[in-house]
Amino acid sequence: MPKPRIAIFTGNYNHIRDGVSNTLNRLVGHLESKGYPVLVFGPWTPVPAMEHVGNFVPVYAIPAPGRADYRISLGFPETERQKLRDFKPDLIHIATPDILGLHALRFAMKENIPVVTSYHTHFSSYLKYYGLGFLEKLLWVYLHWFYEKCEQLYAPSESMIDELKRIGVRTEMKLWTRGVDTSLFHPRNRSEEWRRKNGFQEDDIVVTFVSRLVWEKNLEVVASVFNRIMNSNKSIRTLVVGDGPARDEFAQKVPGTVFTGYLGGVDLARAYASSDIFFFPSDTESFGNVTLEAMSSGLPAVVAEAVGSRSIVKNHINGFRTEPDDKSGFAEFLLEISVNQTLRREMAEASRQHAELYDWSRILDQLLLYYGDVLKRKNN
């Protein structure tokens, strides 16, 4: 019996390397390994940031206003629409409820094709960073309508499901967590040579922030906290892994911090494992892939009290959580872990143990079962 044909629509598949694009590329690879025909639609970019997996149909896109690194497809041209018709999907998975996603939804409704969607970004939390908080209610009017047209919504954590229910989303929601490669992100990758090459001494306590460098990742708080802890404890050194449009301005705010630029694969795994504490105050994630990678690498995590972190960072067990704007609280927690070697070791072990629960194969197979349930309902 032939496997169902899956069409995926996303706002980012290869033009920015981030948690969304990495997750979807991994999903497509898994689907294809199981024999599912897959076709992906997403914004076109002149210079892809990553080599994509599978069959990708780029849809013409323009730079986002004020953020040229992001691309937005303003429509769904007939040429690409015909490719979707020719593919004859049995199921459409929309990962981003943007303009392209809206066109995909309307196509599916017209053709009576079941639609599922996944929640990757907590969109409303981004608005405050662009002075657009007044649009939050309007955004949720649209998102409520959009999600109600979908058979299922896949959220990355129980805390995110609770938050969506609180906001009034009524769509059937399923838990689809994110995974981590625990064999790649492992404490054994710690390298004293790597630390020396980056200017760290053996006794230095390295506090690391890993992210795409954009202001909505709460970089102002990162800068303030980094400066506080370095001034309070001369053994603390700070490290930033990642790149982005805010890098130069951000770097000026954190003198003495080591910047590696973008790292991936083994290089990223080595950077995590060669650090001592992970710090991530962003509240815009729906899950927090980098936090899970850090935990898998054996790091205590100090993170924002946000839906993206609540399910994986357990207060006083593998790290600490506090409010996204609590600069003093973040600094106190980081200082406490830095001076208490026993606490640091216990939290590191707890982080690794918890991360081992997030195996990618099991998580992706779960999504296939969800797909099957939707298609079964469709065919009955």
N, C-alpha and C positions, 0 to 999 in steps of 0.2 A: 504494500500500500504506500503510495507516494506521501512524503512529508508535506505538511502545510507550507504554503509560500508566505513569507513574512516580509512586509515592507516597513522600513523604519524611517521616520522623519525626525531630524534633530537640528537644533540651532548651531551646533558645532560638532563636526566629525574629524576635521583635520586642520582647521585654520588656527586653532589654539590648543596647545597640549595642556589639558587640565583634567580634573576628576571626571567630568562628563565625557569628554572624548576618549579617555582611557577606558572607562567603564563600557562604553558602547562598542568600542573596537574589540574589547575582550568578549563581549556578548556575541558580536557577529562571528568572531572566530569560533566560539563554542557552538553556535547554531550550525555553522557550516561543517564543523567536525562531526555533528550528529546527523548530517544529511539534509538539513533544512535549506531550501533555496531562499536567499536573502538579497534584498535590494535596498540600499540606503540612499536617502535624499538629504542634502544639507547645503549650506551656503558655499558658493564658489570663492576661492581665494587665489590670487596670482602666485603666492609663494606659501605652500602648505608648511605648517610647523612640524608635521609628523607624517610618516608613511602610513596610510590607512590600510585597514584589513578589509577584504571582500570587495564586492561590486558597489561602487559609489557613483551616484549621479549628482554632479555639482549643479546647483541652481544659482543663476546669476545673483550676485549680492553686492551691496555697497558698504563702505565703511560706516560704522555706527557714528552718529553725531558726537563729537568730542572724544571718541574712543576708536581711532582708526584701526586698532588691532582686532576689534570685533567686527564681524560681518553680518549684515542683515539681508535676507532675501525678501523683497517687497512683493513678490507674487509667485505664481507657479505657472511658468510659460507652457504653451501648448506642446512644444517639443518634449519637455520633461514629463508633462502630463500623459503624453502618448506612451512614453516608456513605462509609466505606471500601469496604464491600461494593458499594454502588451505583456507585462509581467503577471497580471491577473492574480493579485494577492488574495490570500484567504483571510489574512489578518493584517491590520495596520497598527503599528506601535508608534505613538507620537511622544517623543522625549521632551519636546519644548513647545509650549502653547503660544508660539509666536505667529507671525503672519503666514509663514510657510506651513506651520502646524495647523493653522486655521483652514487653509486651503485643503490640506490633507483630510481634515475632519469633514469638511463639506463634501469632498469627493467620496469619502467612505459612506456618508449618509445617503448620498444620491445613488450609489451603487449597492447599498445594503451590505456593506462589508463591516464586520465588527471591528471596533477600535478599542485599544487599551492605551494607557498613558503611564509614564513614570515621572516621579517628582525628584528632580536632581538639584534644583536651586530654590532657596527660600526667597522668592522674588521680592516680596514686600519689604524684606529687610535691606534690600539694596537701595530703595528709594531715598532713604535718609542721607545717603552719601552723595546724592546728586541734587539735594534740595527739593525733592519731589514727594515728600511725605504726604502732602495733601491729596495725592493721587491714589493712596492705598485703598480707600473704599471703592473707588472706581475700578481699580485693578481686580479686586476680589469679586466684584459683580461679574466681570468678564470670566474670571477663572471658575467661579461657581457654575456659570453657564457651560463653559468648555468641558469641565470634568463630568457634569451631569450627562453629557452626550457619550461618554466613554463607558465601556462595560466594566472595566476595573482600573484602579489607580494604584500603582506600586510605589510605596513609600519606603525609605531606607532604614527607618527605626520606629519602634513603638512610640517613642516620644514625638516623632514627626506625625504619626497617625493621630495621636491625641491632640496635637496642635491643629491639624487640619479639621478634625471633628469640632474642636472648639470654635474655629472660624466659621463653621457651618457647611463644610463639604459633606455631601450626602452620598457620593459615589461609593460603590463597594471598594474598600481598600484592602490591599494585601501587603504583607511585609516582604520587601525585597532588599535585604541588607547588601552592603558592599563587602567585598572580600579583600584578602591580602595574600601575597605570595610569601608565606612564612619561611620558605627555604631561601628566598632571596633576602628578605628583610629579617636579618638574624643577628643576635649579639656577637656571633663569631667573626663578623666582618669588622670589628673594632681594629683600628690600625694606629699604633703609636707613630709610625712613620708618616702617615697621612696627617696626624695632628701636628707633628713637627714641621712638615712642609707648609702648613697653614698658619704657623706662628704660635701654636699652643704648646705650653709646657706640660710635663707629665702630671703635675699637681693642679693644673688649671681645671676649673669646673666650667664646662662649655654648655651654655644655654642656647638652644637652636630654634629658629623659626624657619619653616619651610612653606613657601607659598608663591603663587604668582604675585608679583609686586604691583598691586593696584590698591588705591586708597580704601576701597570697600572691604579690604581684608583687615581693617582696623589698624593700619600702619601707624597712625598717630599714637595709639596706645602702646604699640610695640616699641616705638622710639622712646616714649616717656619711661616705660618700665625698664628697658635696657639701660638707659642712663642712670636710673635710680639704683639698680642692683650692682652695676659696675662701680658706682661711687661708694656704695655701702660695703662691698666686699672685693678687695683687689685680686682675689683668686678667681673671680668670675670673669669669663670671657664670653662674648656673644657672637653668634654665627647666623648668617642669613643665607639660605639656599633658595635660589629662584631668580627670576628676571621679570621684567615688565616695564610699562611706561613710567611708573613712579620711582624706578630704581635710583636715579641720580639725585632727585630731591630728597628721597627717603634716606639715602646714604649720608647726606649732609647733616641729618638730624641725629645720627648715631655714630659719632667719631669713635674709632677704635674697634668697631665691629668688622668682622671678616665677611666679605661677600664672595661667594663662589660662582655666582651666575647659575644658569639652569644646569641641573644634573639629572641624569636618568639611569636606570638599570643598576649595575654594580656600583657605579660612582655614587649614586644617591644612597644606596644601601650602606656604603662605607661611611658616608657623611653622617647618617643617622647613628650608626653603631659607634662611631668615634666621638659622639657627643655624650653628654651626661644627663641633660634635662631637656624636654621638649616644651615649647611655649607657643600657644596658638589662641589668641584672644578673639579671633573672627567669629561673628555670629551669623554670617550669611550662608554657611553650608547647611545642607539638609542631612549630611552624615558626617563627613570629616575623614576623607581617605588618608590624608597626610598624618592625622593623629593615629590612625590604626597602623600605618607603616612605622611610625615612631615607636609605638607600643610593641609591635612585633620585633623591633630592633632592640628592645629591652630598655626603653626610656620611661621614667615617670613623666606624666603629662599634666601641665598646668594650662587649663583651657577656659573658654567662656562658658558661662551657664547659659547654654543655648541648645535648641533641639538637635543640632548636629553632633553634639558631644555628650549629651546626657546619657545615652545608652551605652557608651563605650568607656567613659572615664568615670570611675567610681570614687566618690569623694573619700579621701583619707585611706584609700586602698591602693589604687595604682596612680593616684595623682590628686589634683584639687581642681574644683570649679568655682568661679565667682562671676559676678556680673560683668558684661563686656566693657563697661566704662570704669571698673573698679581698679584703677592703677595701683593704689596702695595695697589692695588685697593681692593682686597678682605679684607685686614685688615681695610682699611678706611670705607668700607661699614659695616663691622661687628661692628666697634667701633661706627659708627653713629647710628645704630639701638640700640646698647646697652645703649647709654646715653640718647636717645630720647624715653621716655616711651610712649608718644602719638603716635609717628610713629610706634613703635613696636606693639602697640595695633591695630592700623588701618591696618597694614600689616597682622597681625595675623587673623583679621576678613576677610580680602580679600582673604587670602589663603584658609580658610575654605570654603568660598562661592564658590571659583573656583573649589575646590576639589569635591564638591557635584555634579558637572556636570558629573563625571566619575563613573557612576553606572555599575558594572560588568555585570549584567544580560543583560542590553541593549547592551553593547559592544560585548558580546559573541553571542547574537542573531544576531547582524549585520554580524558576520563572517559566520553564517549559511546561511544567505541570499546570501553572496558571493559564498559559496559552491554551492548553488542551481543554481545560474546563470551559473557557469562553467558546471555543470552537464546538465543543460538544453541545452546549446550550443552543448555539446557532443552528446546528444540524438536526436538533430534536424537534 
